[in-house]
């Protein structure tokens, strides 16, 4: 498995969840991004982080609530999601960037994991 996302679930508004993306060692020098796709909508950028855990970036809609981090020893990238809202409901995907740093465009990513579903009830 190249990239494997997990940690989704059903939570209530205001709750927290932490998603994990286990990446193959070959991606250790690549940026990693999180994207999400809500029902009936296009997939959108959520957050990204550089190969060394630096240069985090976020979509405006999650800034201040979500935190992306990286554990290089475990080859895992995390997305801590706090103060979840019903509009955060989506399938969340992690992906490996073609560069050392993540970008906000899907075209910046070459490998994608399977998604993990996050459902936030009101």
RAJO-V315290 format. One line per field, one symbol per residue. ss: DSSP state (a for helix, b for strand, c for the rest). burial: 1 if it has 16 or more other C-alpha atoms within 10 Angstrom, else 0. A space follows every 50 residues. Layout:
# RAJO-V315290
ss = ???
burial = ???
This chain:
# RAJO-V315290
ss = ccbbbbccbbbbccccbbbbbbbcaaaccccbbbbbbccccccbbbbbbc ccccccbbcccccccbbbbbbccccbbbbbbccccaaacbbbbbbbbccc cccccaaabbbbcbcbbbbbbc
burial = 01111101001010011111111000111111111111000011111111 11100111000100011111000011111011011001111111111111 1111010110011111111110
